[in-house]
């Protein structure tokens, strides 16, 4: 169906595949996506941000900031001074997003807000949870012409009046594994609702696969392979439209994923060392069910990358907890908040722990300590608490298989075909879209995002950046007794990217 809007300025169509590892995009498994990447621009060192969780990385994609800028520091986190459901932010719950939004959800203007200020539109169609969908554009209900739609829950559509109109024509589908129905409905809405009204300045089609099935069945299970193929089949329809009409109409096509996956090989209680050291521990779900946070020494939220908030966050308590966690063979990484804002110290407030500032996750909302289950970077395997089945896919840590994700772009602004070795991240993509649409020209819209413009792929004669060979990689190691952990980072064009981290065997 032809796009009826007569646009002269470029527009962006972002097609996301949640949790898709780049090594899964093969000619056999996802032929249409592989075809697009081979014919256009692809980044081979595109990185998610830590923690490598969906509800952290979606705000990065849709604000241009890292967690220490946008403020969503984990899929779920404790909110000091509150009780019950309000005490734990859970990114999958729209209610939690609205509650935190009353205080300022993001601490950086979102892409949707910047577009609205410029009189432009962002429309999101997503097959993740309603909360994940809302995090892509939490202010959609405030701006005319904007939209936020989860295919699994039409009651969460904003604006509500458009949601009612959509519900009269289409039916939401329950989430099943694999999510074939969600994939299909997403594409159907694109062709039968979005295109007839005229494509937005930025339109998002976010497929929940292969993430749904990877968590449920594992990365290489035949059902997950079928989920990837289903998402690719739907993308083939969108790609066909873009090649016939969209590209010549100035639509820039972005294909991407938000994070990768490791594989769960063992379950371990990451909190048991704290209990053995004499700490009483409440889980986040206990607090949400009514347990008083003040009744325990520690509130713990998460099962793999676990945030720890202490009632008495004295140095003596934190050091005692550090020692207990470091003595466990299941602890892979241990972080604490930086000594001071803007500090470049390797160590955080707790000696012997890595500073959250090193991985751009330091924030006032952050935990006193953050522990990540141990992983094997060669095999891409990990240890976590008993939540997902063995051999399931999971993410949140710093295995290279979790960090590396997908980015490819094509269109009149991104001519030619080339694989880019330059490191890049979600904040860079957001800044590139914002600058391409001139959303950052007005300095009254401060604070500005800090990502870099992906100049290596933009322009009539876009070429491999001359300074690509001058990218500098560093490995930081920190030892405390017998416990040694490391981070690998790369500096390029004035920006720093975290590539990997873990415990030294």
N, C-alpha and C positions, 0 to 999 in steps of 0.2 A: 504494500500500500504506500502511496506516495506521501512524503512529508509535505504538508500544506503550508508551513511557515516559510516565508521568503526571507532568508537570512543572508546578510553579506559578511558578517563577522564569523570567525570560526566557532564551532561548537565541539564539545567533547562527549563521546559515548564511552563510558567505562564499563567493561565487562569483567567482573570478578569471579574467580573460582576459589572458593574458600578452602584454605589448607592445601592447596595444590603444590606439590614439590616439582621443581623444574625437571628433574630426571624422570618424572612420570609422563612428560609430554613427548610421546614418541609417535612415529608415523603409524604404528599399529594400534596404539591405545587411544590417542587423541589426534587423528589425522588432520582435522580442519584447523585446530589450534596450531599444530606443528607447521602446517602449510602457511598460515598467516605469519608466524614468527620467522620462518625462513625467507619470506618475501619482504620483510620490513625490518624494523629496528628491534633488537633484543638485547637486554642487559644480562650478562652472565654472572655478575656480582651484585645482584639486587638484594638488599637486606631488610628484614623486618627489624623491629625495635624490641628491646627487652623490657619486661618479660614478653616472650613471643606468644602472646595470647590474643585472641580475636578482639576482645573488648578494649584492649590497649592499642592495637594496631589500626583498627578502624578510625578512632579519633585522630591518629597520626595522618592517615590518608586524607581525612576530611577536615584537617585544620592546618597542616603543614608544620606541626610541632611534634616533638618527642614527648614522652610522658612527663618529664620535668617541666615542660612548657604547657601542655594541655591539661594535665592533672588527673587523668585516668590511669592509675598506677598499677592496676591488676584487673583481671576479670571480676574479682570480688575483693573487697577490703573493708576493714573495720573502721567505724567512725566514732572516735572517742567522744564521750559525753552523751551518747545516745543509747537507747535501749530498744529491745524487740527488733522488729523488722527494719526500723529506721537505723539501727546500729550497724548494719552490714549492707554496703552497696553491692548489688549483684547485677552485673551488666545485662543479663538475659531478661530482667524484669523491668518493664516500662515504668511501673510504680516507683521503683528505686531510682530510675533516671530522672523522673519528674521531681522526686523528693530532693535529690542532690541538685537538680536544676534550679530549685528555689534559692539556692545559695550561690549559684554560678557553676554550671556543670563543667564547662571547659574554662581554663584560665588563659585561653587564647581564642580570638575570634575564629569561628568556623568558616569553612568554605561557603556553606549556605548563607551565612550572615553577610559575608563579603559580597557574594553574588547579589543578594537582595539590596544591599546598599547601592549597588551599581544598576539597579533596575533589571536584574537578570534572574534566571531561574535555575534551581537544582531540584531534580525529581529522582527519587530513589525507589526502585523496585527490588525487593530482596527476598531470598528464600532461606535466610537464617532465622533465628529467633526474633520475636517482636522487639526485644531489647537491643539486639545487635543492629537491627534495621534502624531503630530510632537513633542510635549513636552515630549513624552516618549523616543524619540531618535532624537533630533534635528540635530545631526551631521551625520546621516546615509549616506548622500550623499558623505561624505568625505572618507569613509572607504570601501575598497573592501569586497564584501560578506555581507555587512550590508543592511538592508531594512527598510523603513518606509512607510506603506501602509494604507490608509483610504479607506474602502470599499465604502464610499459614494462620493469619489472624487479622481478618478484615476489621474487627472491632478496634484495632489499634491504629488504623489509618488516620493520618492527619494531612489536610484539614478534614474534619468530620463530615462536612456536607458532601465533599467529593467522595469520601469513603462510602456514604450511603448510596450514591449514584453508582459506584463501582459494584457494590454488593447486589444491586438490582440486575446487573448484566452478567456478573461472573460469580463463581462460588469459591471461597477459600478452600484449601485442601489441607487435611491433617498431615503432620510430618510423619512419614514412614521411612524405613530404611531398606533399600536405597530410596532417595527422594525423587523418584521419576516424575511424580505428579507435580512437585514443586518446580522442577526444571521446566516442565512443559507449560505450566501456568505462567511462569515468568515470561517466557517467550511470547505466549499468546497475548499477554497484557501489553507487551511492547508493540506488537503489530496491530492489535485491535483497539488499544486505548491511547498509547503514547503517540505513535506516529500520526494517527488521524487528527489529533489536536495540534500537532506541530511539536517537534522535538525540543526539549529544553536546552538551555545554554550548556548545562552539564546534566547528562542523564546517566543513571547508574542501573545496570542489570547485574545483580549479584547472586550467582548460583551458590547454594549451600553445599553442594557437592564439589569435591570429594570429601570435605571435612566430616559431614554427618556419618558417612559410611566408614571412613578411616577410623573414627573413634569407636564405632560399633563393631566392626569386623576385622580391622587391620588394613594396612596399606595394600597388601598384595592378594587379599581374598578376592575370589571371583566376583563377589557382589560389589566390592569397591571398584574393581576394574569396570564392571557394568555401569556403575554410577558415573565414573569418569567419562565413559563412552557416551552415556546419555547426555551429560552436560556438553560434550563436544558436538553431539548431533544437534542440540538446540543452538549452540553457537554457530554451527554451519548455516543455519537459516538467517541469522543476523548478519553473518559475514557475506552471504550472498546478496542481501539487501544493500549492504555497505558498498560492495564492489560494483553493484549496478547503479545505485543512486546516491548513497550517503557520502562517499568520498568526493564526488564531483560537487556535492552541495556544501562542501567545507566541513564535513564532520570528521574530526580526528578520532580514530579508534584506539583505545587503550585496553590492553588485556593484561590481567595481573592476578596475583594471589597475595594474601595478607601475611602468611607465614608458611613454614613447612611442617614436618612431622618427624618425630623419633618413634621408636617402637618400645613398648613396655615389655620388659623381660622378667621383672621381679617386683613383688610388692614388699614394702617395708614401712613400718610405722616411724615416720620421720620425727614424731613428737615424743617417742618413748625416752630418748636421752634426757629430755627436759624433766619428765616425770621422775626418772631415776635420780636426777639431781635435786629433787625435792620441790619442783615447781608444780603447782596445780594448773591445769590447762583446760580452757573451754574452747570448743570448736565454734566457728562462725554460725553453723546451723543450730547449735545449742542456744546461742544468744538470740537468734531469730525466733526461736520457739519460746523465749521468755526467760532464759537463764540470765541472772544479773552479772554483767561483765566485771563488776567490782568483787564478785565472789571468788574469783580465780586470780592467780598471779599473771597468767598469760592468756590472751585471746589469739587463736591461730586460725587463719583463713587460707584455704588452698590445700591441695593434695600433692602437688609436684613442686611448683614454685610457691612456697608457703610464707605468708607474712606473719610476723609475730609482734604483737603489741603488748607491752608489759605494764602492769598496774604501777609498779615501782621500777621506773627505767633508770635506776641508779647505775653508775659504772660497775659497782661491785656485782649487782645482779646480772647485768649484761655480760660481763666477763665470765661469770659462773656458767651462764647459758652457752656462751661461746665455747668454753672448754668442753662442756658436755656434748655439744653438737659436733665439734671437731673430732672427738674421740670415736664417733660413730663411723663405720665404714660406708654407710649409706648416704652421708652428706657429701654433696658434690661442690657446692658453692655456698659462701656465706657472706652476706652484705650487711652494711649498716649505713645510716645517713652520713653525709659528709660532715667534717668538723665544722665548717661554716659555709654559708651560701657562696658559691663561686670558687670554692676550694678545689685545687687540682691535685691534692694529696691522694696517693694510692690507697692509704688506709682511711677507713671511715672513723666515726666517733668511737667505735669499739676497736681497740688496737688488734691487729691481726686479721681484721675483716676488710674486704674490699669496699671502697666507697661506692655508694649508688651513683654518685656523680660520674664515675668512670663509664657507666653504661646509660647515662642520661635518664635515670629513673628516680632521681632524688626529688622529693616533693614534701610539702608539709603534711599531705595525706598519707605519706609512706609509713611503713612499719619501722619499729626499732631495729629488728633484725629480719633478714629474709634468707631462708634456706632453700636450696634447690637440690632435689634428689640427684644422686650420682649418675653419670652417663658415660658412654664409651663413644668418643668422637669418630673412631675408625668404623665401628659397626653401626653407629646411629641408634644405639639402644639406651634405655634409661630405667631408673628405679623410681617408683612413686608409691604413695599410699594406695590402699585398696579401694579404688573407685572404678577404674576401667579394667576390662579383662586383660589377661596376659596376651601379648601379641597385638594388642590394639595400638593405634596411633595416638600420640599425644604431643603436646608442645607447651612451651612456657619457659624453658631453659635456654641454654646457649650452645647446644650441639649445633654444628654447622648444618645439619639436616633440618633443624628447626629454624635457623636464622635465614638461610637462603630461600628466596621466593622468586616469583615470576614477574617480569615486566617486559612488555612489547608494545610498540606504538607504530601506527601508520597513518598517513594522511598527507595533505598538501603541505603542512608545516614540518613534516618528518619524512622527507623524500628519501628514496633509495632503500637499500637493504644492507645491514651491517650488524655484526655482533659486537657489542661494546663491552670491553673489559673494565672500564672505569667503574669504581664502586658507586652505588646510588642507594637511596632509601626512600621511604614513603614521603618524608617531608620534602625531598627534592621533587618528586612527582607533583605534589600539591603546589609547590612554589612555581613549577613550570606551567601548570594549568592556570594559576592565578595571574602570572605575568603575561601569559599568552592572551588572556582576556582583559588585561590592563586593570586588574583588581587591586594592585598594590601601588598604583600611581599616586593615590591620595594619601599623603602622610598622616592625615587626620585619623586613619584607620589603624594607627599603632595600637598594640605592639605588632610588629611585623614578624612573620615566620623567618626562621634562620636557615632553611634549606637552600640548596644551590639550584640554579637554573640549569637544566640538562642541555647545555649548549652544544654538546658533542653530537646531538641528533637533530638539531633545529636549523633550518635555513636552506637556501637554495643549493649551497655547496657544503652541506654539513659533512665534516670529515672527522676522523678519529682525532681526539684532542691531542695537541702536540706534547702536553705534559703528562700523558698517561703513564709513560715509563717512569715518571718521577713520583708516583704514588709510593708512600713509605709505610711499610708494615712494621709494627712493634709488638712484642710479646711482653706483657707485664706478669711477673710472678711475685707472689707474696707468701711467705712461710710464717707459721706460728707453731712452734714445737715441731711435731711430726706432720702437721697438716700444711700442704702446699697447694695453692690454687693459681690459676693463670687466666689471662685474658689476651686474645689477639685482636688488635685494632689496626685500621688502615687510615692514614691521612691522605686526603686528595683534594686539591683545589680549595684548601682552607676549611675542609670539613673532615670530621672523624667518624668512622664507621666501626661498629663492633662486629667481628666476624665469628668469634668462637670463645668459649670459656669452659672451664671445668677444673676438676681436681687432678693433680699430677699423681700418677700411680706410684 
